[in-house]
């Protein structure tokens, strides 16, 4: 009898405890809670990942107001993505990709930049006492195509709920010798298509980051070091991967040992190339900043803009070789004016380090337009 009583008490305590995370594919509808997906959750003071949910990072990440990002991918058992050389992998129905945006907490209650954190600092989960969670975006492959959902975390950092209309969150970012007060913009469901509909004709959403050139990277996690693409093959999430020497790799824009041109092109590719490509929403601009476009007029060199006006800053060419401060590309990338800034969505601040890279890149070009 005593043994039975102890067993019943143990079962009752287990029932009251936190439920284990169980990833699931939700084939339709708009789940109200991030927890419904079972991919990531706040448990015991940490943001944790479910078993089978694979964290990853990009060689050069998209800039979002200095936020840190924890990226994950999950697929149903027995499913795998097909490797492709240039575009996002061909992911199977049931794939769920998440991206959690967060900032390290500063001592004075403000937040600090988190965009320099690596996978070995984020992939094992996040200490909620040390970070401020902002949002988690879910991208899911359903039978009819990809669907995107933004979830905003509550102040207690216990749960995130769907915000179909987006959100505007006042933030104060502290950097050495500088404090920026800005409004972090969570996109609404329709705005997600502004970046993820990378084919202007098809208008269908697609992932941006999970491409071979962005993921081909050596990383450290839980004491092990591995190549991310090889790891995806090992866990059964990727098939058709060619050997290392036969696949593209983007540069790390922060790597001073890499060629300046490769670093600048990688920054432009991830921040601008999903729109500025021959098939992207900005296809009529004639300015193509994706990795596949060759150097020349289509890259902006000595190229007049298609449409004049406020967005030109009064300058003549998209890129004025040798003259970064006379280049429209630098002017628009360095602006926070809604009528001039590029990208139009996804940031409220200027990426100062990225701008310094672009200036160096253009300054190193032989002058010649005039």
Buried (B, 14 or more C-beta within 10 A) or exposed (E): EEEEEEEEEEEEEEEEEEEEBEBBBBEEEEBEEBBBBBBBBBBEEBBBBBEBBBBBBBBBBBBBBBBBBBBBBBBBEEBBBEBEEEBBBBBBBBBBBBBBBBBBBBEEEBBBBBBEBEBBBBBBBBEBEEBBBBBBBBBBBBEEEBBBBBBBBEEEBEBBBBBEEBBEBEBEBBEEEEEBEBEBBBBBBEBBBBBBBBBBEEEEBBBBBBBBBBBBBEBEBEEEEEBBBEBBBEEEBBEEBEEEEEBEBBBBBBEEEBEBEBBBBBBBBBBBBBBBBEBBBBBEBBBBBBBBBEEEBBBBBBBBBEEEEEBBBEBBBBBBBBBBEBBBBBBBBBBEEEEBBBBBEBBBBBBEBBBEBBBEBBBEBEEEBE
